[in-house]
Structure formats: C-alpha cells, structure tokens
C-alpha cells in the first residue's frame, strides 16, 4: 500500500493466532516472564529495549531466566554510531530479526541489519 494511501476504516478478524513470548525491558516483570510469558506457544519470540527488538525462535528463550541482563548487554554494545538506533524520539526501536542458523552453542548467527 503506498505510504500516502488512506485505506479508511476496516474490520479484521484473526483466526488461529497464538500468543508469542515478548519481553519489553523495563515493562515486563521477571516473575511473569519466568512463570508464563517465555512458555507461550508461538514459533517466534521478541525481546526488546529502547534501542533494538530481537526476534528469535521461541525455543531460544524457553530457558532464558534474565532477559533484562541480556538487553543490558545489547544496550552497552549499541552506541550512537552503530547504525541500529532510534532515528528520532517516539520512533520504534530498530528490528533485528535473527535470520540465520544457530551455531554449535545454540547462538543465532546474524549477518547484520537489515537482512
């Protein structure tokens, strides 16, 4: 759909959807993450902070006890000149899908963003 197009109001129905694991740094409680959220059945999970949204296979987060620690590391790695950053205040964080294969330790290998 063109950027300046106006589709007007419409009703959409979603059938067969399942809940996905999603952790939002600073909003999702660790107790809720550990007890419920990381076990949701969707095939993909998202872990996000104000700088980046990581999209990974859900199986990678089933045993992740502390996504806050993971995102703190991501925050340290992504500085203002790293290319994956919020372009302006109020804009959504950059999305970094983990498209690729897992290495021998189970980590996702990613060639860069956008892919």
Helices and strands as residue ranges (DSSP letters): E 22-24, H 30-35, G 37-39, E 44-48, E 52-57, G 58-60, H 67-77, E 94-97
